[in-house]
Amino acid sequence: GNLDQNCMDFLMQAPQSPSEESVKAALLLLEEVGAIESSSSSAQWGERSNERLTPLGKHLAKLPVHVRLGKILIMGALLHCLDDALTIAASLSTKSPFSTNVSNASEATAAHRGFSHPSSDFISICNVWKAYETAAASGFNS
């Protein structure tokens, strides 16, 4: 049949098929980020809907990262700000550099203020990375 257009039907034929809820959640995420378009004859995902990869989805399918991070990387490349996009994607994949423990909370908060951007935590992260690169280039490890 038409299994290349209906993800739910295709996945339900797998020997250990995922739950219907998992497939619906994945399809909703893919639509949310613009990776697929759905033409559905029903209001609910997976019920007689045909999914099609968008051009963005075809590029995301080639990246071994979560689709949200992949979209950040692709948009960063398209908008000529890939270095910052890589920094942001990396920061979303690890513990925050601003995490504190009880013994040095006030010191960490003061350090955070020096890199803080008034409206964007992501720009704050980029500021931290740029400061690190500057310090590394000037030989702070020497």
DSSP file (Angstrom, degrees, kcal/mol; ACC not computed):
  #  RESIDUE AA STRUCTURE BP1 BP2  ACC     N-H-->O    O-->H-N    N-H-->O    O-->H-N    TCO  KAPPA ALPHA  PHI   PSI    X-CA   Y-CA   Z-CA
    1    1 A G              0   0    0      0, 0.0     3,-0.2     0, 0.0     0, 0.0   0.000 360.0 360.0 360.0-135.0    0.0    0.0    0.0
    2    2 A N    >>  +     0   0    0      1,-0.2     3,-2.0     2,-0.1     4,-0.7  -0.217 360.0 136.2-113.0  38.4    0.8    3.5    0.9
    3    3 A L  T 34  +     0   0    0      1,-0.3     3,-0.3     2,-0.2     7,-0.3   0.717  62.3  69.3 -65.6 -21.3    3.0    3.0    3.9
    4    4 A D  T 34 S+     0   0    0     -3,-0.2    -1,-0.3     1,-0.2     3,-0.1   0.626 106.3  41.3 -72.6  -8.3    5.5    5.5    2.9
    5    5 A Q  T <4 S+     0   0    0     -3,-2.0    46,-3.2     1,-0.2     2,-0.6   0.569 107.6  60.2-111.9 -12.8    2.9    8.2    3.6
    6    6 A N     X  -     0   0    0     -4,-0.7     4,-2.0    -3,-0.3    -1,-0.2  -0.885  56.2-175.3-123.3 102.8    1.3    7.0    6.8
    7    7 A C  H  > S+     0   0    0     -2,-0.6     4,-3.0     1,-0.2     5,-0.3   0.884  82.6  55.5 -62.5 -42.0    3.7    6.7    9.7
    8    8 A M  H  > S+     0   0    0      1,-0.2     4,-2.2     2,-0.2    -1,-0.2   0.944 109.5  45.5 -60.6 -49.7    1.2    5.2   12.1
    9    9 A D  H  > S+     0   0    0      1,-0.2     4,-0.6     2,-0.2    -1,-0.2   0.922 115.1  48.9 -59.3 -43.9    0.3    2.3    9.8
   10   10 A F  H >< S+     0   0    0     -4,-2.0     3,-1.2    -7,-0.3    -2,-0.2   0.946 113.5  44.5 -62.0 -50.0    4.0    1.6    9.0
   11   11 A L  H >< S+     0   0    0     -4,-3.0     3,-1.5     1,-0.3    -1,-0.2   0.810 104.7  62.5 -68.6 -29.9    5.1    1.6   12.7
   12   12 A M  H 3< S+     0   0    0     -4,-2.2    -1,-0.3    -5,-0.3     5,-0.2   0.650  97.3  60.0 -70.8 -12.8    2.3   -0.5   13.9
   13   13 A Q  T << S+     0   0    0     -3,-1.2    -1,-0.3    -4,-0.6    -2,-0.2   0.484  80.8 111.0 -90.2  -3.5    3.5   -3.3   11.6
   14   14 A A  S X  S-     0   0    0     -3,-1.5     3,-0.8    -4,-0.2    -3,-0.0  -0.370  81.1-117.7 -69.1 149.4    6.9   -3.5   13.4
   15   15 A P  T 3  S+     0   0    0      0, 0.0     2,-0.4     0, 0.0    -1,-0.1   0.875 115.2  24.8 -55.8 -38.8    7.6   -6.6   15.5
   16   16 A Q  T 3  S-     0   0    0     -5,-0.1    -3,-0.1     0, 0.0    -2,-0.1  -0.699  92.8-168.4-124.0  77.9    7.8   -4.4   18.6
   17   17 A S    <   -     0   0    0     -3,-0.8    -5,-0.1    -2,-0.4     3,-0.1  -0.336  21.2-114.2 -71.6 146.7    5.7   -1.4   17.6
   18   18 A P        -     0   0    0      0, 0.0    -1,-0.1     0, 0.0    -4,-0.1  -0.264  44.4 -83.8 -70.4 165.5    5.8    1.8   19.7
   19   19 A S     >  -     0   0    0      1,-0.1     4,-2.1     4,-0.0     5,-0.2  -0.364  33.8-119.5 -68.3 152.4    2.6    2.8   21.6
   20   20 A E  H  > S+     0   0    0      1,-0.2     4,-2.5     2,-0.2     5,-0.2   0.878 115.4  55.5 -59.4 -38.2    0.1    4.8   19.6
   21   21 A E  H  > S+     0   0    0      1,-0.2     4,-2.5     2,-0.2    -1,-0.2   0.894 106.1  50.9 -62.9 -40.6    0.6    7.7   22.1
   22   22 A S  H  > S+     0   0    0      2,-0.2     4,-2.4     1,-0.2    -1,-0.2   0.914 111.3  47.4 -63.5 -43.3    4.3    7.7   21.5
   23   23 A V  H  X S+     0   0    0     -4,-2.1     4,-2.7     2,-0.2    -2,-0.2   0.927 112.3  49.5 -65.2 -43.9    3.9    7.9   17.7
   24   24 A K  H  X S+     0   0    0     -4,-2.5     4,-2.4     1,-0.2    -2,-0.2   0.914 111.5  49.2 -61.1 -42.9    1.3   10.7   18.0
   25   25 A A  H  X S+     0   0    0     -4,-2.5     4,-2.2     2,-0.2    -1,-0.2   0.907 112.1  48.4 -63.6 -41.5    3.6   12.7   20.3
   26   26 A A  H  X S+     0   0    0     -4,-2.4     4,-2.5     2,-0.2    -2,-0.2   0.913 111.8  49.0 -64.9 -42.6    6.5   12.3   17.9
   27   27 A L  H  X S+     0   0    0     -4,-2.7     4,-2.2     2,-0.2    -2,-0.2   0.892 110.1  51.4 -65.2 -39.1    4.4   13.3   14.9
   28   28 A L  H  X S+     0   0    0     -4,-2.4     4,-2.6     2,-0.2    -1,-0.2   0.910 110.7  48.5 -63.0 -41.8    3.1   16.3   16.8
   29   29 A L  H  X S+     0   0    0     -4,-2.2     4,-2.2     2,-0.2     6,-0.2   0.931 110.6  50.7 -62.6 -45.6    6.7   17.4   17.6
   30   30 A L  H  <>S+     0   0    0     -4,-2.5     5,-2.7     1,-0.2     6,-1.1   0.881 113.1  45.8 -62.1 -37.8    7.8   16.9   14.0
   31   31 A E  H ><5S+     0   0    0     -4,-2.2     3,-0.9     4,-0.2    -1,-0.2   0.910 109.1  56.3 -69.5 -40.6    4.9   19.0   12.8
   32   32 A E  H 3<5S+     0   0    0     -4,-2.6    -2,-0.2     1,-0.3    -1,-0.2   0.882 110.6  43.2 -58.6 -41.0    5.6   21.7   15.4
   33   33 A V  T 3<5S-     0   0    0     -4,-2.2    -1,-0.3    -5,-0.1    -2,-0.2   0.532 118.7-110.8 -84.6  -5.1    9.2   22.1   14.3
   34   34 A G  T < 5S+     0   0    0     -3,-0.9    23,-0.5    -4,-0.5    22,-0.3   0.697  82.0 124.4  87.3  19.2    8.2   22.1   10.6
   35   35 A A  S   <S+     0   0    0     -5,-2.7    19,-2.4    -6,-0.2     2,-0.3   0.764  75.1  23.5 -83.9 -26.3    9.7   18.8    9.7
   36   36 A I  E     -A   53   0A   0     -6,-1.1     2,-0.4    17,-0.3    17,-0.2  -0.946  62.1-149.6-135.0 158.5    6.5   17.2    8.4
   37   37 A E  E     -A   52   0A   0     15,-2.4    15,-2.5    -2,-0.3     2,-0.4  -0.967  18.3-153.0-121.2 144.5    3.2   18.4    7.0
   38   38 A S  E     -A   51   0A   0     -2,-0.4     2,-0.7    13,-0.2    13,-0.2  -0.960  14.2-162.9-122.7 135.0    0.1   16.3    7.5
   39   39 A S  E     -A   50   0A   0     11,-2.3    11,-1.9    -2,-0.4     2,-0.4  -0.939  29.3-178.9-110.0 106.6   -3.0   16.1    5.4
   40   40 A S  E     -A   49   0A   0     -2,-0.7     9,-0.2     9,-0.2     8,-0.1  -0.870  35.4-164.1-115.6 137.8   -5.5   14.5    7.8
   41   41 A S  S    S+     0   0    0      7,-1.1     2,-0.3    -2,-0.4     8,-0.1   0.334  84.6  52.5 -94.0   5.6   -9.1   13.5    7.3
   42   42 A S  S    S-     0   0    0      5,-0.3     4,-0.1     2,-0.2     5,-0.1  -0.944  84.2-123.4-136.7 157.1   -9.5   13.4   11.1
   43   43 A A  S    S+     0   0    0     -2,-0.3     2,-0.3     2,-0.1    -1,-0.0   0.687  91.3  75.2 -74.3 -17.5   -8.7   15.8   13.9
   44   44 A Q  S >  S-     0   0    0      3,-0.1     3,-1.3     1,-0.1    -2,-0.2  -0.771  88.6-107.9-103.7 142.9   -6.4   13.3   15.6
   45   45 A W  T 3  S+     0   0    0     -2,-0.3   -21,-0.1     1,-0.2     3,-0.1  -0.312  99.9  21.4 -60.8 142.3   -2.9   12.3   14.6
   46   46 A G  T 3  S+     0   0    0      1,-0.2     2,-1.0    -4,-0.1    -1,-0.2   0.282  88.9 114.3  88.0 -11.5   -2.5    8.9   13.1
   47   47 A E  S <  S-     0   0    0     -3,-1.3    -6,-0.4     1,-0.2    -5,-0.3  -0.798 105.7 -39.2 -98.6  98.6   -6.1    8.4   12.0
   48   48 A R  S    S+     0   0    0     -2,-1.0    -7,-1.1     1,-0.2     2,-0.4   0.857 100.4 143.2  53.2  43.0   -6.0    8.3    8.2
   49   49 A S  E     -A   40   0A   0     -9,-0.2     2,-0.5    -8,-0.1    -9,-0.2  -0.853  41.9-147.0-109.2 148.4   -3.4   11.0    8.0
   50   50 A N  E     -A   39   0A   0    -11,-1.9   -11,-2.3    -2,-0.4     2,-0.4  -0.967  13.8-155.5-115.0 125.1   -0.7   11.2    5.4
   51   51 A E  E     -A   38   0A   0    -46,-3.2     2,-0.4    -2,-0.5   -13,-0.2  -0.777   7.9-169.8-102.4 144.1    2.6   12.7    6.5
   52   52 A R  E     -A   37   0A   0    -15,-2.5   -15,-2.4    -2,-0.4     2,-0.2  -0.998  24.4-120.5-133.7 132.6    5.1   14.3    4.2
   53   53 A L  E     -A   36   0A   0     -2,-0.4   -17,-0.3   -17,-0.2   -18,-0.1  -0.491  27.4-142.3 -67.5 136.0    8.7   15.4    5.0
   54   54 A T     >  -     0   0    0    -19,-2.4     4,-2.2    -2,-0.2     5,-0.2  -0.423  32.5 -97.5 -85.3 170.7    9.2   19.1    4.4
   55   55 A P  H  > S+     0   0    0      0, 0.0     4,-1.5     0, 0.0     5,-0.2   0.912 130.4  50.4 -55.6 -40.4   12.5   20.4    2.9
   56   56 A L  H  > S+     0   0    0    -22,-0.3     4,-2.8     1,-0.2     5,-0.2   0.923 107.8  53.3 -61.8 -43.0   13.5   21.2    6.5
   57   57 A G  H  > S+     0   0    0    -23,-0.5     4,-2.1     1,-0.2    -1,-0.2   0.856 104.1  55.3 -60.8 -36.6   12.5   17.7    7.6
   58   58 A K  H  < S+     0   0    0     -4,-2.2     4,-0.4     2,-0.2    -1,-0.2   0.878 112.0  43.6 -65.3 -36.8   14.7   16.1    4.9
   59   59 A H  H >< S+     0   0    0     -4,-1.5     3,-1.3    -3,-0.2     4,-0.4   0.905 112.1  52.5 -73.3 -41.5   17.7   18.0    6.3
   60   60 A L  H >< S+     0   0    0     -4,-2.8     3,-1.5     1,-0.3     5,-0.3   0.856 100.1  63.6 -61.7 -34.3   16.8   17.2    9.9
   61   61 A A  T 3< S+     0   0    0     -4,-2.1    -1,-0.3     1,-0.3    -2,-0.2   0.714  99.8  54.5 -63.4 -19.7   16.6   13.5    9.0
   62   62 A K  T <  S+     0   0    0     -3,-1.3    -1,-0.3    -4,-0.4    -2,-0.2   0.563  92.2  85.9 -90.4  -9.6   20.3   13.6    8.2
   63   63 A L  S <  S-     0   0    0     -3,-1.5     2,-1.3    -4,-0.4     7,-0.1  -0.802  71.2-142.9 -98.9 130.5   21.4   15.1   11.6
   64   64 A P  S    S+     0   0    0      0, 0.0     2,-0.3     0, 0.0    -1,-0.1  -0.224  72.3  89.2 -85.1  48.8   22.0   12.7   14.5
   65   65 A V  S    S-     0   0    0     -2,-1.3    -2,-0.1    -5,-0.3     5,-0.0  -0.893  91.7 -73.8-136.2 165.6   20.6   15.1   17.1
   66   66 A H     >  -     0   0    0     -2,-0.3     4,-2.7     1,-0.1     3,-0.2  -0.291  49.5-115.8 -56.2 145.7   17.1   15.9   18.6
   67   67 A V  H  > S+     0   0    0      1,-0.2     4,-2.3     2,-0.2     5,-0.2   0.834 114.3  54.6 -60.9 -33.3   15.0   17.7   16.0
   68   68 A R  H  > S+     0   0    0      2,-0.2     4,-1.7     1,-0.2    -1,-0.2   0.928 112.1  43.3 -65.9 -42.7   14.7   20.8   18.1
   69   69 A L  H  > S+     0   0    0     -3,-0.2     4,-2.3     1,-0.2    -2,-0.2   0.897 112.2  54.5 -67.8 -39.3   18.5   21.1   18.3
   70   70 A G  H  X S+     0   0    0     -4,-2.7     4,-2.7     1,-0.2    -2,-0.2   0.895 106.4  51.2 -60.3 -40.6   18.8   20.2   14.6
   71   71 A K  H  X S+     0   0    0     -4,-2.3     4,-2.8     2,-0.2     5,-0.3   0.902 108.0  52.4 -65.2 -39.8   16.5   23.0   13.7
   72   72 A I  H  X S+     0   0    0     -4,-1.7     4,-2.4     1,-0.2    -2,-0.2   0.933 111.9  46.7 -58.7 -45.2   18.6   25.5   15.8
   73   73 A L  H  X S+     0   0    0     -4,-2.3     4,-2.1     2,-0.2    -2,-0.2   0.916 113.7  46.8 -65.7 -43.8   21.7   24.3   13.9
   74   74 A I  H  X S+     0   0    0     -4,-2.7     4,-2.4     2,-0.2    -2,-0.2   0.928 114.3  46.8 -65.0 -44.6   20.1   24.5   10.4
   75   75 A M  H  X S+     0   0    0     -4,-2.8     4,-2.4     1,-0.2    -1,-0.2   0.881 110.1  54.5 -65.7 -36.8   18.7   28.0   11.1
   76   76 A G  H  <>S+     0   0    0     -4,-2.4     5,-3.1    -5,-0.3     6,-0.4   0.902 110.0  46.7 -61.7 -40.7   22.0   29.1   12.5
   77   77 A A  H ><5S+     0   0    0     -4,-2.1     3,-1.0     4,-0.2    -2,-0.2   0.920 113.8  47.7 -66.4 -43.6   23.7   28.1    9.3
   78   78 A L  H 3<5S+     0   0    0     -4,-2.4    -2,-0.2     1,-0.2    -1,-0.2   0.855 115.4  44.7 -65.8 -34.9   21.1   29.7    7.1
   79   79 A L  T 3<5S-     0   0    0     -4,-2.4    -1,-0.2    -5,-0.2    -2,-0.2   0.283 113.1-116.8 -95.1   9.8   21.2   33.0    9.2
   80   80 A H  T < 5S+     0   0    0     -3,-1.0    -3,-0.2    -4,-0.2    -4,-0.1   0.846  89.0 105.1  58.9  38.8   25.0   33.0    9.3
   81   81 A C     >< +     0   0    0     -5,-3.1     4,-2.2    -6,-0.2    -4,-0.2  -0.218  30.4 137.7-135.5  44.6   25.3   32.7   13.0
   82   82 A L  H  >  +     0   0    0     -6,-0.4     4,-3.1     1,-0.2     5,-0.2   0.859  66.8  58.8 -64.0 -37.6   26.3   29.0   13.3
   83   83 A D  H  > S+     0   0    0      1,-0.2     4,-2.1     2,-0.2    -1,-0.2   0.942 111.1  41.6 -57.7 -47.4   28.9   29.6   16.0
   84   84 A D  H  > S+     0   0    0      2,-0.2     4,-2.6     1,-0.2    -1,-0.2   0.894 113.8  53.0 -67.0 -38.7   26.3   31.0   18.3
   85   85 A A  H  X S+     0   0    0     -4,-2.2     4,-2.8     2,-0.2    -2,-0.2   0.901 109.4  49.3 -62.7 -40.6   23.7   28.3   17.3
   86   86 A L  H  X S+     0   0    0     -4,-3.1     4,-2.6     2,-0.2    -1,-0.2   0.906 110.9  50.2 -63.7 -41.5   26.3   25.6   18.1
   87   87 A T  H  X S+     0   0    0     -4,-2.1     4,-2.2    -5,-0.2    -2,-0.2   0.921 113.3  45.6 -61.8 -44.9   27.0   27.2   21.5
   88   88 A I  H  X S+     0   0    0     -4,-2.6     4,-1.8     2,-0.2    -2,-0.2   0.932 113.2  49.0 -65.7 -46.4   23.3   27.3   22.3
   89   89 A A  H  X S+     0   0    0     -4,-2.8     4,-0.6     1,-0.2    -2,-0.2   0.912 112.4  48.9 -60.8 -42.2   22.6   23.8   21.1
   90   90 A A  H >< S+     0   0    0     -4,-2.6     3,-1.0     1,-0.2    -1,-0.2   0.900 109.1  52.7 -64.0 -39.6   25.6   22.5   23.2
   91   91 A S  H >< S+     0   0    0     -4,-2.2     3,-0.9     1,-0.3    -1,-0.2   0.827 106.1  53.6 -67.0 -29.9   24.3   24.4   26.2
   92   92 A L  H 3< S+     0   0    0     -4,-1.8    -1,-0.3     1,-0.2    -2,-0.2   0.632 106.0  55.4 -76.6 -12.5   20.9   22.8   25.9
   93   93 A S  T << S+     0   0    0     -3,-1.0     2,-0.3    -4,-0.6    -1,-0.2   0.359 112.2  35.7-100.4   3.9   22.6   19.4   25.8
   94   94 A T  S <  S-     0   0    0     -3,-0.9     2,-0.1    -4,-0.2     0, 0.0  -0.857  97.9 -63.9-146.3 177.8   24.4   19.7   29.1
   95   95 A K        -     0   0    0     -2,-0.3    -2,-0.1     1,-0.1    -1,-0.0  -0.401  62.7 -98.3 -67.1 143.4   24.2   21.2   32.6
   96   96 A S    >   -     0   0    0      1,-0.1     3,-1.6    -2,-0.1    -1,-0.1  -0.358  18.4-135.9 -63.3 138.5   24.0   24.9   32.8
   97   97 A P  T 3  S+     0   0    0      0, 0.0    -1,-0.1     0, 0.0    -2,-0.1   0.634 106.0  61.5 -68.3 -10.6   27.4   26.7   33.5
   98   98 A F  T 3  S+     0   0    0      2,-0.1    14,-0.1    14,-0.0    -2,-0.1   0.348  73.9 124.7 -97.1   5.6   25.4   28.8   36.0
   99   99 A S    <   -     0   0    0     -3,-1.6     2,-0.3     1,-0.0    -4,-0.0  -0.386  43.4-167.2 -63.3 142.6   24.4   25.8   38.2
  100  100 A T        -     0   0    0     -2,-0.1     2,-0.3     8,-0.0     5,-0.1  -0.884  19.3-142.1-129.9 160.1   25.4   26.4   41.7
  101  101 A N    >   -     0   0    0     -2,-0.3     3,-1.2     1,-0.0     4,-0.3  -0.786  39.7-100.5-113.0 169.6   25.7   24.5   44.9
  102  102 A V  G >  S+     0   0    0     -2,-0.3     3,-0.8     1,-0.3     4,-0.3   0.813 114.9  61.6 -59.8 -33.9   24.8   25.9   48.3
  103  103 A S  G 3  S+     0   0    0      1,-0.2    -1,-0.3     2,-0.1     4,-0.1   0.759 118.7  23.3 -71.7 -23.5   28.4   26.7   49.3
  104  104 A N  G <> S+     0   0    0     -3,-1.2     4,-2.5     1,-0.1    -1,-0.2   0.064  80.4 123.2-130.2  29.7   29.1   29.2   46.5
  105  105 A A  H <> S+     0   0    0     -3,-0.8     4,-2.4    -4,-0.3     5,-0.2   0.892  78.1  46.6 -60.1 -44.3   25.6   30.4   45.4
  106  106 A S  H  > S+     0   0    0     -4,-0.3     4,-2.0     2,-0.2    -1,-0.2   0.888 113.4  49.4 -69.4 -37.0   26.3   34.2   46.0
  107  107 A E  H  > S+     0   0    0      2,-0.2     4,-2.1     1,-0.2    -2,-0.2   0.911 112.8  47.2 -65.1 -42.9   29.7   34.0   44.1
  108  108 A A  H  X S+     0   0    0     -4,-2.5     4,-2.4     2,-0.2    -2,-0.2   0.893 110.5  52.1 -66.9 -39.8   28.1   32.2   41.2
  109  109 A T  H  X S+     0   0    0     -4,-2.4     4,-1.8    -5,-0.2    -1,-0.2   0.901 109.8  49.4 -63.4 -40.9   25.2   34.6   41.0
  110  110 A A  H  X S+     0   0    0     -4,-2.0     4,-0.9     2,-0.2    -2,-0.2   0.906 111.9  48.1 -64.8 -41.8   27.7   37.6   40.9
  111  111 A A  H >X S+     0   0    0     -4,-2.1     3,-0.6     1,-0.2     4,-0.5   0.889 108.5  55.0 -65.1 -39.1   29.7   35.9   38.2
  112  112 A H  H >X S+     0   0    0     -4,-2.4     3,-1.5     1,-0.2     4,-1.1   0.887 100.0  60.2 -61.4 -40.6   26.5   35.2   36.2
  113  113 A R  H 3< S+     0   0    0     -4,-1.8     3,-0.3     1,-0.3    -1,-0.2   0.821  96.0  62.4 -58.2 -31.9   25.5   38.9   36.3
  114  114 A G  H << S+     0   0    0     -4,-0.9    -1,-0.3    -3,-0.6    -2,-0.2   0.724 114.6  31.7 -68.2 -20.6   28.7   39.8   34.5
  115  115 A F  H << S+     0   0    0     -3,-1.5    12,-0.2    -4,-0.5    -1,-0.2   0.461  92.8 126.6-110.6  -6.3   27.6   37.8   31.4
  116  116 A S     <  -     0   0    0     -4,-1.1     5,-0.1    -3,-0.3    -3,-0.0  -0.210  45.2-154.7 -64.0 139.2   23.9   38.3   31.8
  117  117 A H        -     0   0    0      3,-0.4     3,-0.4     1,-0.1     7,-0.1  -0.932  21.3-129.1-107.7 138.1   21.8   39.6   28.9
  118  118 A P  S    S+     0   0    0      0, 0.0     3,-0.1     0, 0.0    -1,-0.1   0.758 100.0  20.2 -63.2 -24.7   18.6   41.4   30.0
  119  119 A S  S    S+     0   0    0      1,-0.2     2,-0.4    -3,-0.0    -3,-0.0   0.415 117.4  54.5-126.9   3.6   16.2   39.5   27.7
  120  120 A S     >  -     0   0    0     -3,-0.4     4,-1.7     1,-0.1    -3,-0.4  -0.897  41.3-170.6-149.5 117.1   17.9   36.2   26.7
  121  121 A D  H  > S+     0   0    0     -2,-0.4     4,-2.2     1,-0.2     5,-0.1   0.837  97.1  59.3 -65.0 -32.3   19.5   33.4   28.6
  122  122 A F  H  > S+     0   0    0      2,-0.2     4,-2.1     1,-0.2    -1,-0.2   0.903 104.9  47.2 -64.9 -40.8   20.8   32.1   25.3
  123  123 A I  H  > S+     0   0    0      2,-0.2     4,-2.4     1,-0.2    -1,-0.2   0.875 108.9  55.9 -67.7 -35.4   22.8   35.3   24.6
  124  124 A S  H  X S+     0   0    0     -4,-1.7     4,-2.1     2,-0.2    -2,-0.2   0.927 107.2  49.0 -59.0 -44.5   24.1   35.0   28.2
  125  125 A I  H  X S+     0   0    0     -4,-2.2     4,-2.3     1,-0.2    -2,-0.2   0.911 110.5  50.4 -61.1 -43.0   25.4   31.5   27.4
  126  126 A C  H  X S+     0   0    0     -4,-2.1     4,-2.5     1,-0.2    -1,-0.2   0.883 108.1  53.6 -62.9 -37.7   27.0   32.9   24.2
  127  127 A N  H  X S+     0   0    0     -4,-2.4     4,-2.2   -12,-0.2    -1,-0.2   0.900 108.2  50.0 -62.7 -40.9   28.6   35.7   26.3
  128  128 A V  H  X S+     0   0    0     -4,-2.1     4,-2.3     2,-0.2    -2,-0.2   0.940 111.6  47.7 -61.7 -47.0   30.1   33.1   28.6
  129  129 A W  H  X S+     0   0    0     -4,-2.3     4,-2.7     1,-0.2    -2,-0.2   0.901 111.3  50.2 -64.0 -40.9   31.5   31.1   25.7
  130  130 A K  H  X S+     0   0    0     -4,-2.5     4,-2.3     1,-0.2    -1,-0.2   0.889 110.5  50.1 -65.1 -38.4   33.0   34.2   24.1
  131  131 A A  H  X S+     0   0    0     -4,-2.2     4,-2.5     2,-0.2    -1,-0.2   0.896 110.8  49.9 -65.6 -39.2   34.6   35.2   27.4
  132  132 A Y  H  X S+     0   0    0     -4,-2.3     4,-2.9     2,-0.2    -2,-0.2   0.936 110.5  49.3 -63.0 -46.2   36.1   31.7   27.7
  133  133 A E  H  X S+     0   0    0     -4,-2.7     4,-2.4     1,-0.2    -2,-0.2   0.897 111.8  49.3 -60.5 -40.8   37.5   31.8   24.2
  134  134 A T  H  X S+     0   0    0     -4,-2.3     4,-1.5     2,-0.2    -1,-0.2   0.926 113.0  46.5 -63.9 -44.8   39.0   35.2   24.8
  135  135 A A  H  <>S+     0   0    0     -4,-2.5     5,-1.9     1,-0.2    -2,-0.2   0.897 112.7  50.0 -65.0 -39.5   40.6   34.0   28.1
  136  136 A A  H ><5S+     0   0    0     -4,-2.9     3,-1.2     1,-0.2     5,-0.2   0.894 108.8  52.2 -65.9 -39.1   41.9   30.8   26.4
  137  137 A A  H 3<5S+     0   0    0     -4,-2.4    -1,-0.2     1,-0.3    -2,-0.2   0.802 106.9  53.4 -66.9 -28.7   43.4   32.8   23.5
  138  138 A S  T 3<5S-     0   0    0     -4,-1.5    -1,-0.3    -5,-0.2    -2,-0.2   0.378 121.5-106.9 -89.8   5.7   45.3   35.0   26.0
  139  139 A G  T X 5 +     0   0    0     -3,-1.2     3,-1.6    -4,-0.2    -3,-0.2   0.867  57.0 161.7  81.7  38.2   46.8   31.9   27.7
  140  140 A F  T 3 <S+     0   0    0     -5,-1.9    -4,-0.1     1,-0.3    -3,-0.1   0.723  77.9  54.8 -64.2 -18.4   44.9   31.7   31.0
  141  141 A N  T 3         0   0    0     -5,-0.2    -1,-0.3     1,-0.2    -5,-0.1   0.552 360.0 360.0 -88.0  -7.7   46.0   28.1   31.3
  142  142 A S    <         0   0    0     -3,-1.6    -1,-0.2    -4,-0.0    -2,-0.1   0.489 360.0 360.0 -75.8 360.0   49.7   28.9   30.9
